[in-house]
Amino acid sequence: MNEPIKKIAVLTSGGDAPGMNAAIRAVVRACTYYRIECVGVYRGYQGLIEGDFKTLSARHVSNIINKGGTILKSARSQEFKTTEGRAKAFQNLKEAGIGAIVLIGGDGTFTGGLKFIEEYNFPVVGIPGTIDNDIYGTDNTIGYDTALNTVVEVIDKIRDTASSHNRLFFIEVMGRDAGFIALNSGIGAGAEEILIPEKNLGLERLVDSLKKSKDKGKTSSIVVVSEGDKIGKNVFELADYINDNFPHYDIRVSVLGHMQRGGSPSCFDRVLASRLGVAAVEALLDRSTGVMVGITNNEVSTVGLNKAIKMNHDINEELLKVAEITSV
């Protein structure tokens, strides 16, 4: 890292998230501002291995800040997990004269970046892009706010149907290992119950809660379930169990799935992505490597990629209390 960086690559990897394009745009334009060449890598780590590179100017990223998905595409690369695959990637970077990489993604993306640093001492900085908000070292990840707004909008529509037909809806949202989407969207949409992986509430407590709701005169209910919740094997098994205990309810299940990933990013995600894109380039110019840029208390911060991967972004206990109080 003694020579000045003249060319920086940017790639997106793992699941797409609204705001990734805004982050790409910020990286490209920060490079332009600091008079550094920026190279886009298509299809994530697989693109590194295949040398799928394209030089990007400020004009190449015009009119993408409002678009969901990622113009650089994303792919999961089994080959990059091998020593041979990473060797090909390094050779391609070397031949292209690229001196550093900005990675936009989540745990898997950062794990690959750490391995690459260990083997080749190659400068890498990460930007957290995942709707799950499960990355340690930042208050919010790119895409999380947009996903929340999408989920709340859908739940609002479902509630209209639930109240019209005296139905109990189980709504499954993304969050295999973290319940941030479920907890916050559940509070925002006024759900009667919220089930998340961090807190195993148990079937008895869920049944008791629904009984109390019925006794208080509620004729319909919304239960938001994180896909990683541990109560049942899946949301359909959970619904079947509740159906046996509440035959008066017309129970429905709605799995929101990949609609949570799509759509135009919110203003919050656009600003967040822009801040982190600039911060990532500036971190590399300051000779930082092996770190992730994030936002803590509305200030740009950095944390080691190893910590971002290994440590947990804890659920806010106050929000759990708020959810319990406001669902009475």
Buried (B, 14 or more C-beta within 10 A) or exposed (E): EEEEBEBBBBBBBBBBBBBBBBBBBBBBBBBBEBEBBBBBBBBBBBBBBBBBBEEBEBEBBEEBBEBBBBBBBBBBBEBBBEEEBBEBBBEBBEEBEBBBBBBBBBBBBBBBBBBBBEEBEBBBBBBBBBBBBBBBBBBBBBBBBBBBBBBBEBBEEBBEEBBEEEBBBBBBBBBEEBBBBBBBBBBBBEBBBBBBBBBEBEBEBBBEBBEEBBEEEBBBBBBBBBBBBBBBEBBEEBBEBBEEEBEEBBBBBBBBEEEBBBBBBBEBBBBBBBBBBBBBBBBBBEEBBBBBBBBEEEEBBBBBBBEBBEEEBEBEEEBBEEBEEEBE
